[in-house]
Amino acid sequence: MINLADAAVLAKEWAINVGKMQKEKLKNEAFKVNTKSTLTDLVTEIDLLSEDMIRAKIGKNYPEHNILGEESDFTDKKSKYTWVVDPLDGTNNYASSYPIYCVSIALKYEAEVVMGVIYIPELDEIYSAIKGKGAYKSGKAINISQKTTLNSALVATGFPYDKKDSKINNLDPFNKILPEIRGVRRSGSAAFDLVSVASGRMDAYWEFKLKEWDLAAGELLVREAGGEVYQTEIEGAPLLIAGSRKLVAELRRVIEDIYL
């Protein structure tokens, strides 16, 4: 295997450099915004530039590795290693100058994520995890919240881009869960929500229809911070729940009672 500690150092450097570029572009320049799958599924020229920058760094340092990025085709080098990149998670926020967005970079060995990095430019927070080595914020170990009951929990969620047309739009779970919890937050960035669970800033998180690049780094961070990540499909729609074992079980019970 490659040296994962070295890979994490490089990934943190790339994420910080890209994030600083994003922050400067947001502050100083207008940029083009286009739509993808729906009118609410946006992509900016900064997403594309960010992914190009990260791909170039991977290609220079690990030219034999595969790359899976949100904004471009899968680069298949027939390697056991695959970099999973969300260059700007929270594009809807970014396009409106709402300051919650992240750079997310993960590395898989075969089917397993073994390293993950998330950078939050507007907070200047860098998170990293290596499988079996714990989760860290700026070099200091982090742990999940110890909350075990929904009535004391601050919980994050999100809504899919096809919420107008799909039965699995998270509205029914949201209406069931909201009265049971202390509060709910909707950041608009899965990477932000997952790293918030990993660091104890949020107690739990659930969302439907996330893509691999949305969750790869954040999922590892939650697990390495002592949390649980549950994934399943409901009527073909992926579902992710993250938090302590007890909170994940409670959220799973509520959601599956609705659909199953």
Secondary structure as UniProt FT lines:
FT   HELIX           4..28
FT   STRAND          33..35
FT   TURN            39..40
FT   STRAND          42..44
FT   HELIX           45..61
FT   TURN            63..64
FT   STRAND          66..69
FT   TURN            70..71
FT   STRAND          81..89
FT   HELIX           91..95
FT   TURN            96..97
FT   STRAND          102..109
FT   TURN            110..111
FT   STRAND          112..120
FT   TURN            121..124
FT   STRAND          125..130
FT   TURN            131..132
FT   STRAND          135..137
FT   TURN            138..139
FT   STRAND          140..141
FT   HELIX           150..152
FT   STRAND          154..157
FT   TURN            161..165
FT   HELIX           171..177
FT   HELIX           178..180
FT   STRAND          183..185
FT   HELIX           190..198
FT   TURN            199..200
FT   STRAND          204..208
FT   HELIX           212..224
FT   TURN            225..226
FT   STRAND          228..234
FT   TURN            235..236
FT   STRAND          237..243
FT   HELIX           245..259
//
